[in-house]
Amino acid sequence: MLLHQDVGFHNVTQLGPADGGGLYLQRFPDPVRSKLIPLGRMVSAESSGVELRFVTDSPNFCLAVSSRPSVLSPFETHLQDMSIFRGAFVHSHHRLDPGKINRINVVNIGNVEKFNEIEESHRTACGFSWRVWRILFGRYPAIYLGLDTYGAPRRPPLATEVPTRRWLAYGSSITHGGSATLHHGAYIYHAARIAGLDVLNQGLSGSCQCEAHMADYFAARSDWDIITLEIGVNLRPSTSPQEYFRRVSYMLEKLRQTHPNAPIVLLTIFPNATSADYTAGTNAVSTESECQFNAILREFVGGGAASNVYLIEGHELLDNFGDLSVDLIHPSDYGHARMGENLGLRLRRILDTTGPDPLCAA
């Protein structure tokens, strides 16, 4: 976690200077972003799943933030939503006005006394201490301008105040949070709460290409304990099965070299309008590629050769076709919630076999 002005910056790898002042909250460092396809360079600028985290005894604070318009506007509308949590507990929801300084006043008088009346075991939930303020951003480039705790000291959270295990979630727009009404309603956040994990959103809408440089980047990072790879749907139109096998092989090899004991979880493509079980056009390129890609992923866990590589079928997570949004590829809010529940329970079972740390109750 990056630290700046006694605040922790979760899921931020670089604090870049913003035009007009402030700091961009970047999920990917510039050397990685510069190697992505053009769409990837755009969507990687979004501060999806970025959080400001701090602890203060002040019952009140004022946060100054700004943002740029959605990078895909007007083709996709991503609302400029910002949510505030206290630990695992929702505090408030705010809509940012892009391009302007947004000053968010949090007046928390009285709430501290309410928490003090609750047993400690219930005040800490899903791995988060109730003392940790969490400011959650969504699918837009967010800019941090400052935090005023009115003279009271503040500090970043201690390791004991946040989940002990970190989950790197790499994938397409679905992992990125596509079609979730509120960003923290995306399936990875539901799953993280159930599994007691601290999730790092590394989704890349429309541009999850499983490139070698991305494999090298994830392998070099030391800030994750489990990784999920939702790879395939963005590669269907333009990638041969042979090239897909090569890319996945390289990524798994690099990850296993540097993280030999960390679970690596492959997710097959989630059901969608061109999946073989749902479409009448079974000869479509995307349908055929999807079947071939899923079969390739299954090969990597066959025979028990890769003891730390797991596979979860996409249809076991999105288990109701009616949980898709009208575009028939992105989950609706119902779908994200259901997928998160299914995945969270599966991740709990995987982690129970790799370590004794307590996990968040479902």
Beta strands, then each sheet from edge to edge (+ up, - down):
strand 1: 2-4
strand 2: 7-10
strand 3: 14-17
strand 4: 23-26
strand 5: 51-56
strand 6: 60-67
strand 7: 81-86
strand 8: 89-95
strand 9: 102-107
strand 10: 133-136
strand 11: 142-148
strand 12: 154-155
strand 13: 165-171
strand 14: 197-203
strand 15: 226-230
strand 16: 264-267
strand 17: 309-312
sheet 1: 1+ 2- 5+ 10- 7+ 8-
sheet 2: 1+ 2- 5+ 12-
sheet 3: 3+ 4- 11+ 6- 9+
sheet 4: 14+ 13+ 15+ 16+ 17+
end
